[in-house]
Amino acid sequence: GEEFVVVCYDADSETAKRYAEEIRSKVAAEDFKVAGNITCSCGITQIIKEDNFNEAFDRMDKALYKAKSDGRNCTRIG
């Protein structure tokens, strides 16, 4: 599977979760000609002022893998 990063400026964790859920549900509802039906898992985090890139990325990555381990096709906040 591929991994993508989306940055939502001026969005708190709950707003970002709503965006991620909208993307996730639209992907799951789509019938792709070659691949058929696919799903995606989303991991999100809110970047805070004290973060450095690695800290924020690590939280996001852990949230993504939590979504995958929770059965996939879901969103988790890290």
C-alpha positions, 0 to 999 in steps of 0.5 A, a space after each residue: 500500500 501507498 502512504 500519503 501525507 495531507 497537511 491541514 492548516 488551522 485545523 484541530 484534531 477533530 476537524 482533521 479527523 472529519 476530513 480524513 473520514 470524508 476521504 476514507 468513506 469516499 475511497 471505500 465507496 468508489 469502484 475503481 476500474 482496475 483495482 475494484 473496491 479498496 479501502 484506506 486507513 488514516 492516522 492523524 495528529 495535531 502539530 503543536 508549537 513545541 514539535 519538531 518534524 520527527 515527533 509529529 511524524 512519529 505520532 502520525 505514523 503510530 496512529 496510522 499503524 493503529 488504524 491498520 491494526 484495528 482492522 483497517 478502513 478507519 481513522 485514528 488520532 495520535 
